[in-house]
Amino acid sequence: KIYIENIKTKKRKCIFRRGHRLDQIIDKSYPLLQWHPTGKYLTFFDEKLGQLYFNLYDVESGKIEKRSIFYIQHLLSYHYSKDGFSLITSVQNNGKTDIAIYQIVGNSFTYITNDLANDIHPQYVDNDTKVVFSSNRNTDQ
């Protein structure tokens, strides 16, 4: 469940819920949440039946725009650019964890790394001109 609470009025609203009705192994890594830089949207990734989704919750209208994400098996973390048009993400495909930029408007990914090293927790820095991330690689290359 995802709740939004007004800290002044203490009113809380559930904006998203998903549950498992059967006894099964539950993936507790979703949903992943981030506020859009404008503060007008709460965005989150979730998964249903193996399909990954990017969701934009409009705080003013209360509506959710849902987009299917293809060619990504699992998303581990993400961080917004200052303009709010792209995300730097840590994605997992075929057992490899790499860094990719997700263009929100085009609904597409461009890989920054594509190797055997595990790359996680990316962040934009220096006015979105650089990216820092954690990695288990042996060199800086």
C-alpha positions as CSV (number, residue, x, y, z in Angstrom):
1,K,0.0,0.0,0.0
2,I,1.1,3.6,-0.7
3,Y,-0.3,6.4,1.5
4,I,0.0,10.1,1.2
5,E,-0.5,12.1,4.4
6,N,-1.2,15.8,4.7
7,I,1.1,16.8,7.6
8,K,-0.9,19.8,8.5
9,T,-4.4,18.1,8.6
10,K,-3.0,14.6,9.5
11,K,-5.4,13.2,6.8
12,R,-4.1,10.1,5.1
13,K,-5.2,8.7,1.7
14,C,-4.3,5.3,0.2
15,I,-3.4,5.9,-3.4
16,F,-2.3,2.4,-4.4
17,R,-2.7,-1.1,-3.0
18,R,-1.7,-4.5,-4.3
19,G,-1.7,-7.7,-2.3
20,H,-1.1,-11.4,-2.6
21,R,-4.0,-13.7,-1.9
22,L,-2.1,-17.0,-2.1
23,D,0.8,-18.3,-0.1
24,Q,3.8,-17.5,-2.2
25,I,7.2,-15.8,-2.0
26,I,6.6,-12.1,-2.0
27,D,8.9,-9.6,-3.7
28,K,9.1,-6.8,-1.1
29,S,11.4,-4.6,-3.3
30,Y,8.4,-2.9,-4.9
31,P,6.9,-0.4,-4.9
32,L,9.9,2.0,-5.4
33,L,8.9,5.6,-4.7
34,Q,10.2,9.1,-5.6
35,W,8.7,12.5,-5.7
36,H,9.0,14.3,-9.1
37,P,11.2,17.4,-8.8
38,T,8.1,19.7,-9.2
39,G,6.4,18.1,-6.2
40,K,3.2,17.7,-8.2
41,Y,3.6,13.9,-8.8
42,L,4.5,10.9,-6.7
43,T,6.1,8.4,-9.0
44,F,6.5,4.7,-8.3
45,F,7.5,1.5,-10.0
46,D,5.6,-1.7,-9.3
47,E,5.3,-5.2,-10.7
48,K,2.3,-7.3,-11.5
49,L,2.5,-10.9,-13.0
50,G,6.1,-10.3,-14.0
51,Q,5.4,-7.0,-15.8
52,L,7.1,-3.8,-14.6
53,Y,5.1,-0.5,-14.5
54,F,6.0,3.1,-14.0
55,N,3.2,5.1,-12.3
56,L,2.7,8.9,-12.0
57,Y,0.2,9.9,-9.3
58,D,-1.0,13.5,-9.8
59,V,-1.5,15.0,-6.4
60,E,-4.0,17.6,-7.6
61,S,-6.3,15.3,-9.6
62,G,-5.7,12.1,-7.7
63,K,-5.3,10.2,-10.9
64,I,-2.6,7.6,-11.7
65,E,-1.0,7.4,-15.2
66,K,0.4,3.8,-15.6
67,R,3.0,2.9,-18.2
68,S,4.3,-0.6,-19.0
69,I,8.1,-1.0,-18.9
70,F,9.5,-3.5,-21.4
71,Y,13.0,-5.2,-21.6
72,I,13.7,-4.7,-17.9
73,Q,13.4,-7.7,-15.6
74,H,13.9,-5.8,-12.3
75,L,14.4,-2.2,-11.2
76,L,16.5,-1.7,-8.0
77,S,16.6,2.1,-7.6
78,Y,16.1,5.4,-9.4
79,H,16.8,9.1,-9.1
80,Y,15.4,12.1,-11.0
81,S,17.2,14.6,-13.1
82,K,16.6,18.2,-12.0
83,D,14.4,18.9,-15.0
84,G,12.3,15.8,-14.2
85,F,12.4,14.4,-17.8
86,S,14.8,11.5,-17.1
87,L,15.7,9.0,-14.4
88,I,19.0,7.4,-13.7
89,T,18.2,3.8,-12.7
90,S,19.8,0.6,-11.5
91,V,18.3,-2.2,-13.6
92,Q,18.7,-6.0,-13.6
93,N,18.6,-8.2,-16.7
94,N,19.8,-11.7,-17.1
95,G,21.6,-11.7,-13.7
96,K,23.5,-8.5,-14.5
97,T,22.9,-5.1,-12.7
98,D,23.7,-2.0,-14.8
99,I,23.0,1.7,-14.8
100,A,20.6,3.1,-17.4
101,I,18.9,6.4,-18.1
102,Y,15.1,6.1,-18.4
103,Q,13.6,8.8,-20.7
104,I,10.1,9.4,-19.4
105,V,8.7,11.0,-22.5
106,G,10.0,8.3,-24.8
107,N,9.5,5.4,-22.3
108,S,12.9,4.1,-23.2
109,F,16.2,3.1,-21.6
110,T,19.8,4.0,-22.6
111,Y,22.5,1.9,-20.9
112,I,25.4,3.7,-19.2
113,T,27.1,0.5,-18.1
114,N,26.8,-2.9,-19.6
115,D,29.3,-5.3,-18.0
116,L,29.6,-8.0,-15.3
117,A,30.1,-5.6,-12.4
118,N,27.1,-4.9,-10.2
119,D,26.2,-1.2,-10.4
120,I,23.7,0.1,-7.9
121,H,22.3,3.3,-6.3
122,P,22.9,5.8,-9.1
123,Q,22.5,9.6,-8.5
124,Y,22.8,12.6,-10.8
125,V,25.4,15.1,-9.6
126,D,27.1,18.3,-10.8
127,N,23.9,19.8,-12.3
128,D,23.0,16.4,-13.9
129,T,26.3,16.3,-16.0
130,K,27.7,13.3,-14.0
131,V,26.4,10.2,-12.4
132,V,27.8,8.5,-9.3
133,F,27.0,4.9,-8.3
134,S,28.2,2.0,-6.2
135,S,30.0,-0.8,-7.9
136,N,32.1,-3.9,-7.2
137,R,34.3,-3.3,-10.3
138,N,38.1,-3.6,-9.8
139,T,38.9,-0.4,-11.9
140,D,37.5,3.0,-12.6
141,Q,36.9,2.1,-16.2
